[in-house]
Amino acid sequence: MTDLLADKRIPPARLAGALALLAFIVCCYALLLSYKWRLLEETLEGKAAADMRHLLIIPLLPLSAALLLVMIIPIFMYITNYAALQSFVLPRPDHYFRLLVRVYSAWASEGGKLKDKHL
């Protein structure tokens, strides 16, 4: 009985890899957000050239947040539902992209509802 439960839990090494990938994605987003914010402040304060194209950054803020969520939700699916996704090793980029495709194709085929049995 304990062997069956052990197969469903994520091994510590794979958990560490998934969390490292999650931290990398979130840190990259934070750096991007900081850069966008600095450009926006410089434009509004008049320090940058009088180029108002930087104000186009404002609509991109919620879009980049949505992209962040699209990128990290499958990682949480991997951690919480490891039994169905144990063929992936997340620090590998090709496995991460296959995970994205698998999660979102299952989600799209079920009409926006995703259950463990569909993965």
C-alpha positions in Angstrom: 0.0 0.0 0.0 2.8 2.4 0.8 4.4 1.8 -2.7 1.2 3.0 -4.4 1.2 6.2 -2.4 4.8 6.8 -3.0 4.3 6.7 -6.8 1.7 9.5 -6.6 3.9 11.9 -4.7 6.4 14.1 -6.5 10.0 13.2 -5.7 12.0 16.0 -4.0 14.4 16.4 -6.9 11.6 16.9 -9.4 9.8 19.2 -7.0 13.0 21.3 -6.7 13.3 21.5 -10.5 9.6 22.6 -10.8 10.0 25.2 -8.1 13.3 26.5 -9.7 11.5 26.8 -13.0 8.6 28.6 -11.3 11.0 31.0 -9.6 12.9 31.7 -12.9 9.6 32.6 -14.7 8.4 34.8 -11.9 11.8 36.6 -11.6 11.9 37.2 -15.3 8.4 38.6 -15.1 9.4 40.9 -12.2 12.4 42.2 -14.2 10.2 42.8 -17.2 7.7 44.6 -15.0 10.4 46.7 -13.5 11.7 47.7 -16.9 8.2 48.6 -18.1 7.6 50.6 -15.0 10.9 52.5 -15.3 10.1 53.4 -19.0 6.7 54.6 -18.0 8.0 56.8 -15.2 10.7 58.3 -17.4 8.1 59.1 -20.1 5.6 60.6 -17.7 8.3 62.7 -15.9 9.6 63.9 -19.2 13.1 62.5 -18.7 13.0 60.4 -21.8 12.6 61.7 -25.3 9.2 63.0 -26.0 8.2 59.7 -27.4 4.7 58.8 -26.3 5.0 55.3 -27.7 6.1 54.2 -24.3 2.6 54.9 -23.1 1.6 51.8 -25.1 3.1 49.8 -22.3 0.0 50.5 -20.2 -2.2 48.0 -22.1 0.6 45.5 -22.1 0.7 45.2 -18.3 -2.5 43.1 -17.9 -1.6 41.1 -21.0 1.8 40.2 -19.6 0.2 39.2 -16.3 -2.1 36.9 -18.2 0.8 35.4 -20.0 2.5 34.8 -16.7 -0.5 33.0 -15.4 -0.7 30.9 -18.6 3.0 30.0 -18.0 2.8 29.1 -14.3 -0.6 27.3 -14.0 0.8 24.1 -15.7 3.6 24.0 -13.2 1.1 24.0 -10.4 -0.7 21.2 -12.2 2.5 19.3 -12.5 3.2 19.6 -8.7 -0.3 18.8 -7.5 -1.1 16.1 -10.1 2.3 14.4 -10.5 0.9 10.9 -11.1 -0.5 11.9 -14.5 2.4 14.0 -15.5 5.4 12.0 -14.2 6.9 11.5 -17.6 8.0 15.2 -17.6 11.2 16.6 -16.0 10.5 20.3 -15.7 13.9 21.9 -15.7 14.1 20.7 -19.3 12.6 23.3 -21.7 11.3 20.7 -24.2 9.4 18.9 -21.3 8.0 22.3 -20.1 6.7 23.1 -23.6 5.2 19.6 -23.9 3.6 20.1 -20.5 2.1 23.4 -21.7 0.7 21.7 -24.8 -0.7 18.8 -22.9 -2.4 20.8 -20.2 -3.9 23.4 -22.5 -4.9 20.9 -25.2 -6.7 18.8 -22.6 -8.3 22.0 -21.2 -9.5 23.1 -24.7 -10.8 19.7 -25.6 -13.0 19.6 -22.5 -14.5 23.0 -23.0 -12.6 24.9 -20.4 -12.9 22.3 -17.6 -9.9 20.3 -16.6 -10.0 17.3 -14.4 -7.2 14.9 -13.4 -8.5 12.1 -15.6 -8.2 14.2 -18.7 -4.4 14.6 -18.3 
